[in-house]
Amino acid sequence: MLAVLAPGQGAQKPGFLEPWLGLPGADARLRWWSSLSGVDLTHLGTAADADEIKDTAKTQPLLVAATLLAAEQLPMDDVAVVAGHSVGELGAAALAGALTPDAAVTLAGVRGREMAAACAVEPTGMAAVLGGAEPDVLAAIEAHGLYPANRNGAGQIVAAGAQDALDKFAAAPPAKARVIALKVAGAFHTPYMAPAEAALAAAAAGISPANPAKILLSNLDGTAVDHGPTLLTRLVRQVTAPVRWDLCMQTLADLGVTAVIELPPAGTLAGLIKRTLKGVEIVTVNTPDDLAKARDLAVRHGAHPTHEPHPGFRVVVAGTGGTFVPAADLAEGDEVADGQIIGTINTRQGAVEVSAHGAGVLAEWLAHDDDPVTPGQPLARIGEHS
């Protein structure tokens, strides 16, 4: 099973888009996306220095544009799972078919501008905490009035909050841990970003998302989201909510992902995957020269399309862990209505209903009676009406 990952802020490098401008239509597309996002993406991706592309208002749409530009060169039909880190979620949502590329770039422009503005209200920041026991690190972060903004797995947690509290935290780090200040504008993914969340919500209200056509993982809790409006709500909420990349990686493992392609500027997420998910084959795509390796990976690990006519499918996934019980009166080949309950997941807290987002035909059960399931696990395929 193949997953494609979109990196987030901090992965950018000066000139990283330069090699992509030689592709047919790339320059024109970047000019259009520049109009939508309000920044000169061509300049930022080719001529801007490190300080200029560190500006949150400029970096976020630049990263989303890079994701979309590179993905156009890949056989995305072979890809089963997509996920993005922080602002990378907007690019991932477009790759999954839930947002149009234009909508993803537009929202990234709003998100970047408004988060930059929120950072200017008062001195805040972020610091990476490397090592230490996770419970001790989280307790120390809370004790200093800070927030665990990113939990990236592989022994890496990012603390965020008021700058004076971060300074005190760095002066007295948790046992066996190092605290490294990050060169960022402010405390992303914390309540300090509430004004940005409100502004992004207002912009998102004018967008009509589709249901994802691929398994799309959410930073909020690592679960797969198969409902467009729910996804959009989560994308907005993520501005102030912690990034749980550790849970996204756990879901990749639970789904049985065997290979990963990281889109440009690649390397950060690939490093976390390499340290956490042993045995997964990884290709990092930074220039068009890397596309041949990525396409080969897709051939060997992807879902191979055929030339026979076939309907499109939606995959219904588990939103929580527990034991799956299919609806007793529903069999493969039956018609399914939009919103129909197709089963339940029994958890320790009670039964959680599983509903279909979209009408169609139940093509195949992917989980059966009393099967244990994990968050994000596919439960059924529903064929779309032609």
SULBEL-V353355 format. One record per pair of residues at least 6 apart in sequence whose ideal C-beta (glycine too) atoms are under 8 Angstrom apart, sorted by the first residue. I is the first residue (numbers start at 1). J is the second residue. D is the distance in whole Angstrom. If there is no record, write none. Layout:
BEGIN
i: (I | I)
j: (J | J)
d: (D | D)
END
This chain:
BEGIN
i: (1 | 1 | 1 | 1 | 1 | 1 | 1 | 1 | 1 | 2 | 2 | 2 | 2 | 2 | 2 | 2 | 2 | 2 | 2 | 2 | 2 | 2 | 2 | 3 | 3 | 3 | 3 | 3 | 3 | 3 | 3 | 3 | 3 | 4 | 4 | 4 | 4 | 4 | 4 | 4 | 4 | 4 | 4 | 4 | 4 | 5 | 5 | 5 | 5 | 5 | 5 | 5 | 5 | 5 | 5 | 5 | 5 | 5 | 6 | 6 | 6 | 6 | 6 | 6 | 6 | 6 | 6 | 6 | 6 | 6 | 6 | 7 | 7 | 7 | 7 | 7 | 7 | 7 | 7 | 7 | 7 | 7 | 7 | 7 | 8 | 8 | 8 | 8 | 8 | 8 | 8 | 8 | 9 | 9 | 9 | 9 | 9 | 9 | 9 | 9 | 10 | 10 | 10 | 11 | 11 | 11 | 11 | 11 | 11 | 12 | 12 | 12 | 12 | 12 | 12 | 13 | 13 | 14 | 14 | 14 | 14 | 15 | 15 | 15 | 16 | 16 | 16 | 16 | 16 | 17 | 17 | 17 | 17 | 17 | 17 | 17 | 17 | 17 | 17 | 17 | 18 | 18 | 19 | 19 | 19 | 20 | 20 | 20 | 20 | 20 | 20 | 20 | 20 | 21 | 21 | 21 | 21 | 22 | 23 | 23 | 23 | 26 | 27 | 29 | 30 | 30 | 30 | 30 | 30 | 31 | 32 | 33 | 33 | 33 | 33 | 33 | 33 | 33 | 34 | 34 | 34 | 36 | 36 | 36 | 36 | 37 | 37 | 37 | 37 | 37 | 37 | 37 | 38 | 38 | 38 | 39 | 39 | 39 | 39 | 39 | 39 | 41 | 41 | 41 | 44 | 44 | 44 | 44 | 45 | 45 | 45 | 48 | 52 | 53 | 53 | 54 | 54 | 55 | 55 | 56 | 56 | 56 | 56 | 56 | 56 | 57 | 57 | 57 | 57 | 58 | 59 | 59 | 60 | 60 | 60 | 60 | 60 | 60 | 61 | 61 | 61 | 61 | 63 | 63 | 63 | 63 | 63 | 64 | 64 | 64 | 64 | 64 | 64 | 64 | 64 | 65 | 65 | 66 | 66 | 66 | 67 | 67 | 67 | 67 | 67 | 67 | 67 | 67 | 68 | 68 | 68 | 68 | 68 | 68 | 70 | 70 | 70 | 71 | 71 | 71 | 73 | 73 | 74 | 74 | 74 | 74 | 74 | 74 | 75 | 75 | 75 | 76 | 77 | 77 | 77 | 78 | 78 | 78 | 78 | 78 | 78 | 78 | 79 | 79 | 79 | 79 | 79 | 79 | 80 | 80 | 80 | 80 | 80 | 80 | 81 | 81 | 81 | 81 | 81 | 81 | 81 | 82 | 82 | 82 | 82 | 82 | 82 | 82 | 83 | 83 | 83 | 83 | 83 | 83 | 84 | 84 | 84 | 84 | 84 | 85 | 85 | 85 | 85 | 85 | 86 | 86 | 86 | 86 | 86 | 86 | 87 | 87 | 87 | 89 | 89 | 89 | 89 | 90 | 90 | 90 | 90 | 90 | 90 | 90 | 91 | 91 | 91 | 92 | 92 | 93 | 93 | 93 | 93 | 93 | 93 | 93 | 94 | 94 | 94 | 94 | 95 | 96 | 96 | 96 | 96 | 96 | 97 | 97 | 97 | 97 | 98 | 98 | 98 | 98 | 98 | 98 | 98 | 98 | 98 | 99 | 99 | 99 | 99 | 103 | 103 | 106 | 107 | 107 | 107 | 107 | 107 | 110 | 110 | 110 | 111 | 111 | 111 | 114 | 114 | 114 | 114 | 115 | 115 | 115 | 115 | 115 | 115 | 116 | 117 | 117 | 118 | 118 | 118 | 118 | 118 | 118 | 119 | 119 | 119 | 119 | 120 | 120 | 121 | 121 | 122 | 122 | 123 | 123 | 123 | 124 | 124 | 124 | 124 | 124 | 124 | 124 | 124 | 125 | 125 | 125 | 125 | 125 | 125 | 125 | 125 | 125 | 126 | 126 | 126 | 126 | 126 | 126 | 126 | 126 | 126 | 126 | 126 | 126 | 127 | 127 | 127 | 127 | 127 | 127 | 127 | 127 | 127 | 127 | 128 | 128 | 128 | 128 | 128 | 128 | 128 | 129 | 129 | 129 | 129 | 129 | 129 | 129 | 129 | 129 | 129 | 129 | 130 | 130 | 130 | 130 | 130 | 130 | 131 | 131 | 131 | 131 | 132 | 132 | 132 | 132 | 132 | 132 | 133 | 133 | 133 | 134 | 136 | 136 | 136 | 137 | 137 | 137 | 138 | 138 | 139 | 140 | 140 | 140 | 141 | 141 | 141 | 141 | 141 | 144 | 144 | 144 | 144 | 144 | 144 | 145 | 145 | 145 | 146 | 146 | 146 | 146 | 146 | 146 | 146 | 147 | 147 | 147 | 147 | 147 | 147 | 147 | 147 | 148 | 148 | 148 | 148 | 148 | 149 | 149 | 149 | 149 | 149 | 149 | 149 | 149 | 149 | 150 | 150 | 150 | 150 | 150 | 150 | 150 | 151 | 151 | 151 | 151 | 151 | 151 | 151 | 151 | 152 | 152 | 152 | 152 | 152 | 153 | 153 | 153 | 153 | 153 | 153 | 154 | 154 | 154 | 154 | 156 | 158 | 159 | 159 | 159 | 160 | 160 | 160 | 160 | 160 | 160 | 161 | 161 | 161 | 162 | 166 | 169 | 170 | 170 | 173 | 186 | 186 | 187 | 188 | 189 | 189 | 189 | 189 | 189 | 189 | 190 | 191 | 192 | 193 | 193 | 194 | 196 | 196 | 197 | 197 | 197 | 197 | 200 | 200 | 200 | 201 | 204 | 204 | 204 | 207 | 208 | 209 | 209 | 209 | 209 | 210 | 211 | 211 | 211 | 211 | 211 | 211 | 212 | 212 | 212 | 212 | 213 | 213 | 214 | 215 | 215 | 215 | 215 | 215 | 215 | 216 | 216 | 216 | 216 | 217 | 217 | 217 | 217 | 217 | 217 | 217 | 218 | 218 | 218 | 218 | 218 | 218 | 219 | 219 | 219 | 219 | 219 | 219 | 219 | 220 | 220 | 220 | 220 | 220 | 221 | 221 | 221 | 222 | 222 | 222 | 222 | 222 | 222 | 222 | 222 | 222 | 223 | 223 | 223 | 223 | 223 | 223 | 223 | 223 | 224 | 224 | 224 | 224 | 224 | 224 | 224 | 224 | 225 | 225 | 226 | 226 | 226 | 226 | 226 | 227 | 228 | 245 | 245 | 246 | 247 | 249 | 249 | 249 | 249 | 251 | 251 | 251 | 252 | 252 | 252 | 252 | 253 | 254 | 254 | 254 | 254 | 255 | 255 | 255 | 257 | 257 | 258 | 258 | 258 | 258 | 259 | 259 | 259 | 259 | 259 | 259 | 259 | 260 | 260 | 260 | 260 | 260 | 260 | 260 | 261 | 261 | 261 | 261 | 261 | 261 | 261 | 262 | 262 | 262 | 262 | 262 | 262 | 262 | 262 | 263 | 264 | 264 | 264 | 265 | 266 | 266 | 266 | 266 | 267 | 267 | 270 | 270 | 273 | 273 | 274 | 274 | 281 | 281 | 283 | 283 | 283 | 283 | 284 | 285 | 285 | 311 | 311 | 311 | 311 | 311 | 312 | 312 | 313 | 313 | 313 | 313 | 313 | 314 | 314 | 314 | 314 | 314 | 314 | 314 | 315 | 315 | 315 | 315 | 315 | 316 | 316 | 316 | 316 | 316 | 316 | 316 | 316 | 316 | 317 | 317 | 317 | 317 | 318 | 318 | 318 | 318 | 318 | 318 | 318 | 318 | 318 | 318 | 318 | 319 | 319 | 319 | 319 | 320 | 320 | 320 | 320 | 321 | 321 | 321 | 321 | 321 | 321 | 322 | 322 | 322 | 322 | 322 | 322 | 322 | 323 | 323 | 323 | 323 | 323 | 323 | 324 | 324 | 324 | 324 | 324 | 324 | 324 | 324 | 324 | 324 | 324 | 324 | 324 | 325 | 325 | 325 | 325 | 325 | 325 | 326 | 326 | 326 | 326 | 326 | 326 | 326 | 327 | 327 | 327 | 330 | 330 | 330 | 330 | 331 | 332 | 332 | 332 | 332 | 333 | 333 | 334 | 334 | 335 | 335 | 335 | 335 | 336 | 336 | 336 | 336 | 336 | 336 | 336 | 337 | 337 | 338 | 338 | 338 | 338 | 339 | 339 | 339 | 340 | 340 | 341 | 341 | 341 | 342 | 342 | 342 | 342 | 342 | 342 | 343 | 343 | 343 | 343 | 344 | 344 | 344 | 344 | 345 | 345 | 345 | 345 | 346 | 354 | 356 | 356 | 358 | 358 | 359 | 360 | 360 | 360 | 360 | 361 | 361 | 361 | 362 | 362 | 362 | 362 | 363 | 363 | 363 | 363 | 364 | 364 | 365 | 365 | 366 | 366 | 366 | 366 | 367 | 367 | 367 | 367 | 367 | 373)
j: (80 | 81 | 255 | 256 | 257 | 258 | 259 | 301 | 303 | 78 | 79 | 80 | 81 | 257 | 258 | 259 | 260 | 261 | 297 | 298 | 301 | 302 | 303 | 79 | 80 | 81 | 82 | 83 | 252 | 257 | 259 | 260 | 261 | 71 | 74 | 76 | 79 | 81 | 82 | 92 | 95 | 260 | 261 | 262 | 263 | 82 | 83 | 84 | 85 | 88 | 92 | 260 | 261 | 262 | 263 | 269 | 270 | 273 | 63 | 64 | 67 | 82 | 83 | 84 | 85 | 88 | 89 | 91 | 92 | 95 | 263 | 63 | 67 | 84 | 85 | 88 | 262 | 263 | 264 | 265 | 266 | 267 | 268 | 269 | 63 | 84 | 85 | 86 | 87 | 88 | 243 | 268 | 56 | 59 | 60 | 63 | 86 | 87 | 184 | 188 | 182 | 184 | 268 | 63 | 265 | 266 | 267 | 268 | 269 | 53 | 54 | 59 | 62 | 63 | 265 | 50 | 265 | 48 | 49 | 50 | 53 | 45 | 46 | 47 | 45 | 66 | 264 | 265 | 286 | 30 | 41 | 42 | 44 | 45 | 46 | 62 | 65 | 66 | 69 | 264 | 45 | 46 | 287 | 288 | 289 | 26 | 45 | 66 | 69 | 70 | 264 | 287 | 288 | 27 | 30 | 42 | 46 | 288 | 69 | 73 | 288 | 69 | 42 | 69 | 41 | 42 | 45 | 65 | 69 | 42 | 102 | 41 | 61 | 65 | 68 | 101 | 102 | 105 | 40 | 41 | 42 | 102 | 105 | 106 | 109 | 61 | 65 | 105 | 106 | 108 | 109 | 112 | 61 | 109 | 113 | 57 | 58 | 61 | 62 | 109 | 112 | 61 | 62 | 65 | 52 | 53 | 58 | 62 | 62 | 65 | 66 | 58 | 58 | 59 | 62 | 183 | 185 | 116 | 185 | 112 | 115 | 116 | 119 | 184 | 185 | 112 | 113 | 115 | 116 | 112 | 87 | 112 | 87 | 108 | 109 | 111 | 112 | 115 | 105 | 108 | 109 | 112 | 87 | 88 | 91 | 108 | 265 | 87 | 88 | 90 | 91 | 94 | 104 | 105 | 108 | 105 | 108 | 263 | 264 | 265 | 84 | 88 | 91 | 92 | 94 | 95 | 263 | 264 | 91 | 94 | 95 | 101 | 104 | 105 | 263 | 264 | 285 | 91 | 95 | 263 | 288 | 291 | 261 | 285 | 291 | 294 | 295 | 298 | 295 | 298 | 302 | 95 | 302 | 303 | 305 | 298 | 299 | 301 | 302 | 303 | 304 | 305 | 95 | 214 | 261 | 298 | 302 | 303 | 214 | 215 | 255 | 257 | 302 | 303 | 214 | 215 | 216 | 217 | 252 | 255 | 257 | 92 | 95 | 96 | 214 | 215 | 216 | 217 | 89 | 92 | 216 | 217 | 248 | 252 | 90 | 91 | 92 | 93 | 219 | 219 | 243 | 245 | 268 | 269 | 150 | 188 | 189 | 219 | 238 | 243 | 108 | 111 | 112 | 218 | 219 | 235 | 238 | 99 | 104 | 105 | 107 | 108 | 111 | 235 | 104 | 108 | 263 | 216 | 217 | 99 | 104 | 209 | 212 | 216 | 231 | 235 | 100 | 101 | 103 | 104 | 214 | 212 | 213 | 214 | 215 | 216 | 210 | 212 | 213 | 214 | 209 | 210 | 211 | 212 | 213 | 216 | 228 | 231 | 232 | 107 | 207 | 209 | 210 | 207 | 209 | 203 | 200 | 203 | 204 | 207 | 235 | 199 | 200 | 203 | 196 | 200 | 239 | 195 | 196 | 199 | 200 | 185 | 186 | 188 | 193 | 196 | 239 | 185 | 195 | 196 | 186 | 192 | 193 | 194 | 195 | 196 | 185 | 186 | 187 | 192 | 185 | 186 | 192 | 195 | 162 | 192 | 162 | 163 | 164 | 160 | 161 | 162 | 163 | 186 | 187 | 190 | 192 | 160 | 161 | 163 | 166 | 181 | 182 | 184 | 186 | 187 | 149 | 150 | 158 | 159 | 160 | 166 | 181 | 182 | 184 | 186 | 187 | 188 | 158 | 159 | 160 | 166 | 169 | 170 | 179 | 180 | 181 | 182 | 156 | 157 | 158 | 159 | 179 | 180 | 182 | 137 | 141 | 156 | 157 | 158 | 159 | 173 | 174 | 177 | 178 | 179 | 155 | 156 | 177 | 178 | 179 | 180 | 155 | 176 | 177 | 178 | 155 | 173 | 174 | 175 | 176 | 177 | 174 | 175 | 176 | 157 | 174 | 175 | 177 | 157 | 174 | 177 | 148 | 157 | 174 | 169 | 173 | 174 | 147 | 148 | 157 | 159 | 169 | 159 | 161 | 165 | 166 | 168 | 169 | 161 | 162 | 165 | 159 | 160 | 161 | 162 | 165 | 166 | 169 | 159 | 160 | 161 | 187 | 189 | 190 | 191 | 242 | 157 | 158 | 159 | 160 | 242 | 158 | 159 | 160 | 187 | 188 | 189 | 190 | 242 | 243 | 156 | 157 | 158 | 189 | 242 | 243 | 245 | 157 | 158 | 242 | 243 | 244 | 245 | 246 | 247 | 158 | 243 | 245 | 246 | 272 | 245 | 246 | 249 | 272 | 275 | 276 | 271 | 272 | 275 | 276 | 272 | 182 | 166 | 169 | 179 | 166 | 187 | 188 | 189 | 190 | 192 | 187 | 190 | 192 | 187 | 181 | 179 | 179 | 181 | 179 | 192 | 193 | 193 | 239 | 238 | 239 | 240 | 241 | 242 | 243 | 240 | 240 | 240 | 239 | 240 | 240 | 239 | 240 | 236 | 237 | 239 | 240 | 235 | 236 | 239 | 236 | 232 | 235 | 236 | 232 | 228 | 228 | 229 | 231 | 232 | 228 | 226 | 227 | 228 | 314 | 357 | 358 | 225 | 226 | 228 | 231 | 312 | 314 | 315 | 224 | 255 | 315 | 317 | 376 | 378 | 224 | 225 | 226 | 231 | 223 | 224 | 225 | 248 | 251 | 252 | 376 | 224 | 225 | 231 | 234 | 238 | 248 | 234 | 238 | 241 | 243 | 244 | 245 | 248 | 234 | 237 | 238 | 241 | 244 | 244 | 247 | 375 | 244 | 246 | 247 | 248 | 249 | 250 | 251 | 375 | 376 | 247 | 251 | 317 | 318 | 319 | 320 | 375 | 376 | 251 | 317 | 318 | 319 | 375 | 376 | 377 | 378 | 231 | 234 | 314 | 315 | 316 | 317 | 357 | 357 | 357 | 269 | 272 | 276 | 375 | 272 | 273 | 276 | 277 | 374 | 375 | 376 | 260 | 273 | 277 | 280 | 277 | 374 | 375 | 376 | 377 | 376 | 377 | 378 | 277 | 280 | 279 | 280 | 281 | 301 | 280 | 281 | 282 | 283 | 297 | 300 | 301 | 269 | 270 | 273 | 280 | 281 | 282 | 283 | 282 | 283 | 284 | 285 | 294 | 297 | 298 | 268 | 269 | 270 | 273 | 282 | 283 | 284 | 285 | 285 | 285 | 286 | 287 | 286 | 284 | 285 | 286 | 290 | 284 | 286 | 282 | 284 | 280 | 282 | 280 | 282 | 297 | 301 | 290 | 293 | 294 | 297 | 290 | 291 | 294 | 363 | 383 | 384 | 385 | 386 | 383 | 384 | 363 | 381 | 382 | 383 | 384 | 356 | 357 | 358 | 360 | 381 | 382 | 384 | 366 | 378 | 380 | 381 | 382 | 342 | 354 | 356 | 357 | 378 | 379 | 380 | 381 | 382 | 376 | 377 | 378 | 379 | 324 | 345 | 354 | 367 | 373 | 374 | 375 | 376 | 377 | 378 | 379 | 345 | 352 | 354 | 375 | 345 | 347 | 352 | 375 | 345 | 347 | 372 | 373 | 374 | 375 | 345 | 346 | 347 | 348 | 352 | 372 | 373 | 345 | 346 | 370 | 371 | 372 | 373 | 343 | 344 | 345 | 346 | 354 | 367 | 368 | 369 | 370 | 371 | 372 | 373 | 379 | 343 | 344 | 345 | 346 | 369 | 370 | 342 | 343 | 365 | 367 | 368 | 369 | 380 | 341 | 342 | 343 | 336 | 342 | 343 | 362 | 362 | 362 | 363 | 364 | 365 | 361 | 362 | 361 | 362 | 359 | 360 | 361 | 362 | 342 | 356 | 359 | 360 | 361 | 362 | 382 | 356 | 359 | 356 | 357 | 358 | 359 | 355 | 356 | 357 | 355 | 356 | 353 | 354 | 355 | 354 | 355 | 356 | 362 | 379 | 380 | 353 | 354 | 379 | 380 | 351 | 352 | 353 | 354 | 351 | 352 | 354 | 373 | 352 | 379 | 380 | 382 | 382 | 384 | 385 | 382 | 383 | 384 | 385 | 382 | 383 | 385 | 380 | 381 | 382 | 383 | 380 | 381 | 382 | 383 | 380 | 381 | 379 | 380 | 378 | 379 | 380 | 381 | 373 | 377 | 378 | 379 | 380 | 379)
d: (5 | 7 | 6 | 5 | 5 | 6 | 8 | 7 | 8 | 6 | 5 | 6 | 7 | 7 | 7 | 5 | 8 | 7 | 7 | 6 | 4 | 4 | 8 | 7 | 7 | 4 | 7 | 7 | 6 | 5 | 7 | 5 | 7 | 7 | 7 | 7 | 5 | 7 | 5 | 8 | 6 | 8 | 5 | 8 | 7 | 8 | 6 | 7 | 7 | 7 | 8 | 6 | 7 | 5 | 7 | 5 | 8 | 8 | 8 | 8 | 4 | 7 | 7 | 4 | 7 | 4 | 7 | 4 | 5 | 7 | 5 | 7 | 8 | 8 | 6 | 5 | 7 | 7 | 8 | 6 | 7 | 8 | 5 | 5 | 7 | 7 | 4 | 3 | 5 | 4 | 8 | 8 | 7 | 5 | 6 | 7 | 6 | 6 | 8 | 8 | 8 | 7 | 7 | 7 | 5 | 8 | 7 | 5 | 8 | 5 | 8 | 6 | 6 | 6 | 6 | 8 | 5 | 7 | 6 | 5 | 7 | 7 | 6 | 8 | 6 | 7 | 6 | 5 | 7 | 8 | 8 | 8 | 8 | 3 | 6 | 8 | 8 | 6 | 8 | 8 | 7 | 5 | 4 | 6 | 8 | 6 | 8 | 8 | 5 | 7 | 8 | 8 | 6 | 5 | 7 | 7 | 7 | 7 | 8 | 7 | 7 | 6 | 7 | 7 | 5 | 5 | 7 | 6 | 7 | 7 | 8 | 6 | 7 | 5 | 8 | 8 | 7 | 5 | 5 | 5 | 7 | 6 | 5 | 5 | 7 | 4 | 7 | 5 | 7 | 6 | 3 | 8 | 8 | 5 | 7 | 7 | 5 | 6 | 7 | 7 | 8 | 7 | 6 | 5 | 7 | 6 | 5 | 5 | 6 | 8 | 7 | 8 | 7 | 6 | 7 | 7 | 8 | 7 | 8 | 5 | 5 | 4 | 7 | 8 | 5 | 4 | 5 | 8 | 4 | 7 | 8 | 7 | 4 | 5 | 7 | 6 | 3 | 7 | 6 | 4 | 5 | 6 | 6 | 7 | 7 | 7 | 8 | 6 | 8 | 5 | 5 | 8 | 5 | 6 | 4 | 6 | 8 | 7 | 5 | 7 | 7 | 7 | 3 | 8 | 8 | 7 | 5 | 8 | 6 | 6 | 8 | 5 | 7 | 7 | 5 | 5 | 6 | 8 | 5 | 6 | 7 | 5 | 7 | 8 | 7 | 6 | 7 | 7 | 6 | 5 | 7 | 6 | 8 | 7 | 5 | 4 | 7 | 8 | 3 | 6 | 7 | 7 | 7 | 6 | 8 | 7 | 6 | 8 | 6 | 6 | 8 | 8 | 7 | 6 | 7 | 4 | 8 | 7 | 7 | 6 | 6 | 5 | 5 | 5 | 5 | 7 | 6 | 7 | 8 | 6 | 7 | 4 | 5 | 7 | 7 | 5 | 3 | 8 | 8 | 7 | 7 | 6 | 8 | 6 | 8 | 7 | 7 | 7 | 7 | 5 | 6 | 6 | 7 | 7 | 6 | 6 | 6 | 7 | 5 | 8 | 6 | 5 | 7 | 7 | 6 | 8 | 7 | 6 | 8 | 5 | 6 | 8 | 7 | 7 | 6 | 7 | 7 | 5 | 7 | 4 | 7 | 4 | 6 | 4 | 8 | 4 | 6 | 6 | 4 | 7 | 5 | 5 | 7 | 4 | 8 | 7 | 5 | 5 | 8 | 7 | 7 | 6 | 8 | 5 | 8 | 7 | 7 | 6 | 6 | 7 | 7 | 6 | 6 | 4 | 7 | 5 | 7 | 7 | 4 | 4 | 6 | 8 | 8 | 6 | 6 | 4 | 7 | 6 | 7 | 7 | 7 | 6 | 5 | 7 | 5 | 4 | 4 | 3 | 8 | 8 | 8 | 8 | 8 | 7 | 7 | 8 | 7 | 4 | 8 | 7 | 6 | 6 | 6 | 4 | 4 | 8 | 5 | 7 | 8 | 5 | 5 | 7 | 7 | 6 | 6 | 6 | 6 | 8 | 5 | 7 | 4 | 8 | 8 | 5 | 5 | 8 | 6 | 7 | 7 | 5 | 8 | 5 | 7 | 6 | 5 | 6 | 5 | 6 | 6 | 8 | 5 | 8 | 7 | 5 | 6 | 5 | 7 | 7 | 5 | 7 | 6 | 7 | 7 | 5 | 7 | 6 | 6 | 6 | 7 | 5 | 8 | 7 | 6 | 5 | 5 | 6 | 8 | 8 | 4 | 6 | 5 | 3 | 8 | 7 | 7 | 7 | 5 | 6 | 8 | 5 | 5 | 6 | 6 | 7 | 8 | 7 | 8 | 4 | 7 | 5 | 7 | 5 | 7 | 8 | 8 | 5 | 8 | 6 | 4 | 6 | 7 | 5 | 5 | 6 | 4 | 8 | 6 | 7 | 6 | 7 | 5 | 6 | 7 | 8 | 4 | 7 | 7 | 5 | 7 | 6 | 8 | 6 | 5 | 7 | 4 | 7 | 6 | 4 | 6 | 6 | 7 | 8 | 7 | 4 | 7 | 7 | 5 | 7 | 5 | 8 | 6 | 7 | 6 | 7 | 5 | 8 | 7 | 8 | 5 | 6 | 6 | 6 | 4 | 5 | 6 | 8 | 5 | 8 | 5 | 4 | 5 | 8 | 7 | 7 | 6 | 8 | 8 | 4 | 7 | 7 | 5 | 8 | 5 | 6 | 7 | 8 | 7 | 6 | 4 | 7 | 5 | 6 | 8 | 7 | 8 | 7 | 7 | 7 | 6 | 5 | 6 | 6 | 6 | 8 | 5 | 5 | 6 | 5 | 8 | 6 | 7 | 4 | 5 | 8 | 5 | 6 | 5 | 5 | 7 | 5 | 7 | 8 | 3 | 6 | 6 | 5 | 5 | 6 | 6 | 5 | 6 | 5 | 6 | 7 | 6 | 7 | 7 | 7 | 7 | 8 | 5 | 7 | 6 | 6 | 7 | 7 | 6 | 6 | 8 | 7 | 7 | 6 | 8 | 5 | 6 | 7 | 6 | 7 | 5 | 7 | 5 | 8 | 8 | 8 | 5 | 8 | 5 | 6 | 7 | 7 | 5 | 7 | 6 | 6 | 7 | 6 | 6 | 7 | 6 | 8 | 3 | 5 | 8 | 6 | 5 | 6 | 7 | 8 | 7 | 8 | 8 | 6 | 7 | 4 | 5 | 7 | 4 | 8 | 8 | 7 | 4 | 8 | 8 | 5 | 6 | 7 | 7 | 6 | 5 | 6 | 4 | 8 | 8 | 7 | 8 | 8 | 7 | 7 | 5 | 6 | 7 | 6 | 4 | 8 | 8 | 6 | 8 | 6 | 4 | 8 | 7 | 6 | 6 | 7 | 8 | 8 | 6 | 8 | 6 | 7 | 5 | 6 | 4 | 7 | 8 | 5 | 7 | 4 | 8 | 7 | 5 | 6 | 7 | 5 | 7 | 8 | 5 | 8 | 6 | 5 | 6 | 8 | 8 | 5 | 5 | 8 | 7 | 8 | 5 | 7 | 6 | 6 | 5 | 8 | 6 | 4 | 5 | 5 | 8 | 6 | 8 | 5 | 5 | 6 | 6 | 8 | 6 | 6 | 7 | 7 | 5 | 5 | 5 | 7 | 7 | 5 | 8 | 4 | 6 | 8 | 6 | 7 | 4 | 6 | 5 | 7 | 5 | 7 | 8 | 7 | 5 | 7 | 7 | 5 | 7 | 8 | 5 | 8 | 6 | 8 | 6 | 6 | 6 | 8 | 7 | 5 | 5 | 8 | 6 | 6 | 6 | 5 | 6 | 7 | 6 | 7 | 8 | 5 | 7 | 6 | 7 | 5 | 8 | 6 | 8 | 7 | 7 | 7 | 6 | 6 | 5 | 6 | 8 | 7 | 8 | 6 | 5 | 5 | 4 | 5 | 4 | 8 | 7 | 8 | 7 | 7 | 5 | 6 | 7 | 6 | 7 | 6 | 8 | 6 | 8 | 8 | 5 | 7 | 8 | 7 | 5 | 8 | 5 | 6 | 6 | 5 | 8 | 6 | 6 | 7 | 7 | 4 | 6 | 8 | 7 | 6 | 8 | 6 | 5 | 5 | 7 | 6 | 8 | 6 | 7 | 5 | 7 | 6 | 6 | 7 | 7 | 7 | 5 | 8 | 8 | 6 | 8 | 7 | 5 | 6 | 6 | 7 | 5 | 6 | 7 | 5 | 7 | 7 | 5 | 5 | 5 | 7 | 7 | 6 | 5 | 5 | 7 | 5 | 6 | 7 | 5 | 7 | 8 | 6 | 8 | 5 | 7 | 8 | 4 | 6 | 6 | 6 | 7 | 5 | 6 | 6 | 8 | 6 | 8 | 6 | 7 | 7 | 7 | 4 | 5 | 5 | 6 | 7 | 5 | 8 | 6 | 8 | 6 | 8 | 8 | 5 | 6 | 4 | 7 | 5 | 8 | 5 | 4 | 6 | 6 | 6 | 6 | 7 | 7 | 5 | 7 | 7)
END
